[in-house]
Amino acid sequence: MRGKLRFGLIGCGVISGTHVAAIQRVGGELAACADVVPERARTLANAWGADVYDDYREMLRRGDIDVVTICTPSGMHADMAVEASRRKKHVIVEKPMDITLAKADRMIEACRENGVKLAVISQHRFDPSTVYLRQAVAEGRLGTLALGDASVKWFRSQAYYDSGEWRGTWALDGGGALMNQAIHTVDLLQHIMGDVTSIRANMATVGHARIEVEDVATATVKFRSGALGTIVATTCAYPGLSARLEVHGSEGSAVIDSDKLVYFKTGTEQRGYEAPEAPGTDGVGNAAAAANPGGLNVWAHEQQVRDMIEAIREDREPLVNGEEGRKPLRIILALYHAARTGQTVELR
Ligand SMILES: NC(=O)c1ccc[n+]([C@@H]2O[C@H](COP(=O)([O-])OP(=O)(O)OC[C@H]3O[C@@H](n4cnc5c(N)ncnc54)[C@H](O)[C@@H]3O)[C@@H](O)[C@H]2O)c1
């Protein structure tokens, strides 16, 4: 495929501007955007000279759009992705890819059948801190892994949940502090520690009046390697602290805090402290997102959109394809089941 790839974007709310900036930075072109609130689509489109649709299906009929980026409420993703794949558009979909495994599988299947690529946004996999730590673990520099802790202590006000009818609902958000906010850190936990095979959990709604979903959850997990771990997530930690991943092994420990590798020490390495960081972020990406959902840095999305463009041009899988995007969703759904039943859920 030659020339600029042309993008169509569905859902012109909070995260859409990050995608449009990323598309522009990687040399793509925003051809059109669609939103059921046409004013939102118009505001975004006007800034970029793109066309506006209030019905995304009409936009998908265009033959000159190569990639469709889906930024709508989470429980709508699969239907839109399936429709886009039928129109032979490659698909970038925001996290979570949808809110059930059945719908996730339907998306994966449809994209495969239609010969288009599917990329699920998990932008922090591209952070230099994540890449560095994963490589260090793979090389055995931390020894035998014993413990992995994912903890997201963020704050979302009631006004945040009230800002969209879908927010905080099981039907369209699919969950709360875990499914919407902590999913990034849960994904990094499994990306670095390996498969989760068993979960025990508790969850509650304590700090918000008008939401259905959990705003606090705790879990203990076992990994296939034999290591143990914890997952802690809340949107009640005023004023919004950090998203943190801690990994401990027989020969070393590492801590990523708000996207930065703030601690890295191994028994054999003199260099006890490393802090690779995304260029120009000053670590503000996740730190800002701790209290403000719109406070994201574009850099990590840019890396993932670039990876998708390269995947299309090289005809390879994007780094976070459907199967990879499904992994944190599976863990979170299992965690919900464990919390509701009080039972240990095994994942084989
Ligand atoms: N990767 C990240 O860090 C990150 C950050 C924020 C949000 N997200 C994800 O992005 C998605 C959107 O979140 P948001 O905060 O931008 O939501 P939002 O409510 O601000 O925006 C969603 C938009 O979709 C539109 N929409 C709803 N139904 C539609 C339809 N049928 N056709 C076209 N448009 C429709 C709404 O009018 C709204 O403008 C969610 O899945 C969320 O989890 C990801």
The ligand as a MOL file (V3000), in Angstrom:
LIG
                    3D

  0  0  0     0  0            999 V3000
M  V30 BEGIN CTAB
M  V30 COUNTS 44 48 0 0 0
M  V30 BEGIN ATOM
M  V30 1 N -6.2690 4.5400 25.8580 0
M  V30 2 C -6.6410 5.4010 26.7950 0
M  V30 3 O -5.8340 5.8230 27.6190 0
M  V30 4 C -8.0750 5.8720 26.8350 0
M  V30 5 C -8.4060 7.0780 27.4750 0
M  V30 6 C -9.7440 7.4820 27.4710 0
M  V30 7 C -10.7220 6.7140 26.8780 0
M  V30 8 N -10.3760 5.5260 26.2850 0 CHG=1
M  V30 9 C -11.4160 4.6550 25.6760 0
M  V30 10 O -11.9590 5.3380 24.5540 0
M  V30 11 C -13.3600 5.0710 24.4390 0
M  V30 12 C -14.1200 6.4070 24.4380 0
M  V30 13 O -13.9020 7.0690 25.6610 0
M  V30 14 P -14.1090 8.6610 25.7930 0
M  V30 15 O -13.7110 9.0080 27.1670 0
M  V30 16 O -13.4850 9.3700 24.6440 0 CHG=-1
M  V30 17 O -15.7080 8.7150 25.6830 0
M  V30 18 P -16.6240 9.9690 25.3170 0
M  V30 19 O -17.9640 9.7210 25.8920 0
M  V30 20 O -15.9290 11.2440 25.6500 0
M  V30 21 O -16.7040 9.8670 23.7180 0
M  V30 22 C -17.4320 8.8730 23.0550 0
M  V30 23 C -18.0590 9.4910 21.8110 0
M  V30 24 O -18.7230 8.4520 21.0630 0
M  V30 25 C -19.9130 9.0290 20.5300 0
M  V30 26 N -20.8360 7.9750 20.1530 0
M  V30 27 C -21.6840 7.2640 20.9570 0
M  V30 28 N -22.4200 6.4120 20.2140 0
M  V30 29 C -21.9980 6.5560 18.9410 0
M  V30 30 C -22.3830 5.9470 17.7060 0
M  V30 31 N -23.3220 4.9950 17.6550 0
M  V30 32 N -21.7970 6.3790 16.5670 0
M  V30 33 C -20.8550 7.3570 16.6070 0
M  V30 34 N -20.4460 7.9630 17.7470 0
M  V30 35 C -21.0270 7.5650 18.8840 0
M  V30 36 C -20.4120 9.9450 21.6340 0
M  V30 37 O -21.3410 10.8930 21.1540 0
M  V30 38 C -19.1090 10.5570 22.1320 0
M  V30 39 O -18.7870 11.7600 21.4480 0
M  V30 40 C -13.7130 4.1430 25.6050 0
M  V30 41 O -13.7100 2.8090 25.1540 0
M  V30 42 C -12.5870 4.3720 26.6060 0
M  V30 43 O -12.3300 3.2340 27.4190 0
M  V30 44 C -9.0810 5.1280 26.2430 0
M  V30 END ATOM
M  V30 BEGIN BOND
M  V30 1 1 1 2
M  V30 2 2 2 3
M  V30 3 1 2 4
M  V30 4 1 4 5
M  V30 5 2 4 44
M  V30 6 2 5 6
M  V30 7 1 6 7
M  V30 8 2 7 8
M  V30 9 1 8 9
M  V30 10 1 8 44
M  V30 11 1 9 10
M  V30 12 1 9 42
M  V30 13 1 10 11
M  V30 14 1 11 12
M  V30 15 1 11 40
M  V30 16 1 12 13
M  V30 17 1 13 14
M  V30 18 2 14 15
M  V30 19 1 14 16
M  V30 20 1 14 17
M  V30 21 1 17 18
M  V30 22 2 18 19
M  V30 23 1 18 20
M  V30 24 1 18 21
M  V30 25 1 21 22
M  V30 26 1 22 23
M  V30 27 1 23 24
M  V30 28 1 23 38
M  V30 29 1 24 25
M  V30 30 1 25 26
M  V30 31 1 25 36
M  V30 32 1 26 27
M  V30 33 1 26 35
M  V30 34 2 27 28
M  V30 35 1 28 29
M  V30 36 1 29 30
M  V30 37 2 29 35
M  V30 38 1 30 31
M  V30 39 2 30 32
M  V30 40 1 32 33
M  V30 41 2 33 34
M  V30 42 1 34 35
M  V30 43 1 36 37
M  V30 44 1 36 38
M  V30 45 1 38 39
M  V30 46 1 40 41
M  V30 47 1 40 42
M  V30 48 1 42 43
M  V30 END BOND
M  V30 END CTAB
M  END
